[in-house]
Amino acid sequence: DEKDGQAAALGYKADTTKVDNKKFTSHKPDQNCANCALFQGKAGDKAGGCPLFAGKQAAAAGWCSAYAKKA
């Protein structure tokens, strides 16, 4: 849920195209949870775990300000 406390604090959006680029200037269009180092889903999963959102799922197409490119 984008309105959840931790999600809101990190600017999480379930759809990376909905990120406020004026507020989050580090956001790039090709960044999403699926290619973030923190995303625990498998390739092709629509959602997966994230250590920042314990017990919850992050959308593969989502984004938050803690994004770190997968190596």
N, C-alpha and C positions, 0 to 999 in steps of 0.2 A: 504494500500500500504506500503510495507516494506521500501520504499525509502522516504516516507513522513517524514518530519522533526522530529516530536515527536516519530514516530515509529522507525526511525533510531537511534535517541538519546537513546532509551530504548532497542535497540538491538532486536526489534520485528521481529519474523519469523512466517509466517503463518503455518509452519510445525515444531513442536518442535524438530524433528529429524535433522533439518538443522541448529540448534544453534551451534555457534562456542564455544565448551566447553573449549577451551584454553583461550578465551577471557572472557567468562562468567562461571567462575569456580563454581558458586553457582547453575548452571543448573543441574537438575537431569532428567533422562529419563522419569520418571512418571509424570513430571510436564507439564501441559498444561493449556490453558486459561479456558477450561471447569471445571477444579478443582481449579481455582483461586478465591479467595474471591472477586475480583473486577469484575469478569465476570457477566454480567447481563442477559445472555441468560438462557433459560430453559434447563433442562436435555434433552439430545438428539439433541439440536439445533446444526447446523453446524457452526453458527456464532451468535454473540450477542454483545450488547453494552458493552462499558467499559468506565468508567469516565476519563481514561487517554487519550482516543481518541474520544473526544466529536463529536457527529454526525456521527461517523464511526463505522464500525463493526470490531470485532476481531474474527479470526477463532477459533473455539473451540479447534482445534488441534494445535493452535499457542502457543507462549510463548514470554515473554519480561522480562527484568531484574527487573521489579516491581512485579513479581510473589509473591503472598502471599497465602499460602495453605488455602483453604476453611475449616472452622471449622466443 
